[in-house]
Structures are given as C-alpha cells and as structure tokens.
Amino acid sequence: MNLVERYQKPTPKFFRILRNIGIALAAAGGAIIAAPISIPAIVITIATYMTVVGAVATAVSQAVVIDDSNKQK
C-alpha cells in the first residue's frame, strides 16, 4: 500500500478525533507565534512546541487506516 492509497482509506474514529485535536493545537500555536503583539519568550516557545506536536499528531493520525482484509472470520 503506497502513501496515496493509505491517505484515501477511511480513518478510525479515535484517530479522526486525535487528528482534529492536532489541527486545533497547530492552529492555536501558529496563531500565537504570528501574533503582532509582544509576547514573552516562554509563551512563544510553548506555542512552537504546540505547533510541532499538532502537526505530527495530525500527520500520524491521518495515516492510520481501517484494514478490513486482516479480520478473522
């Protein structure tokens, strides 16, 4: 199974929820980083980590698929 086929298959419910949380984390972190106001360095550091964690969680969660061919009968 190549990457394109994997991303086109359905994702289990738990990983869809995890993907949405990852998207929210990445968006919130990106918004904090891009804010036009002066923010303490620790907040920027936390926002950077939030963005990375959100992006990784989203990518990994999207790659998980339901594989019906291996079910036992």
Summary of the structure (lengths in Angstrom):
residues: 73
radius of gyration: 16.5
end to end distance: 22.8
largest distance: 60.5
contacts: 175
relative contact order: 0.23
helix: 73%
strand: 0%
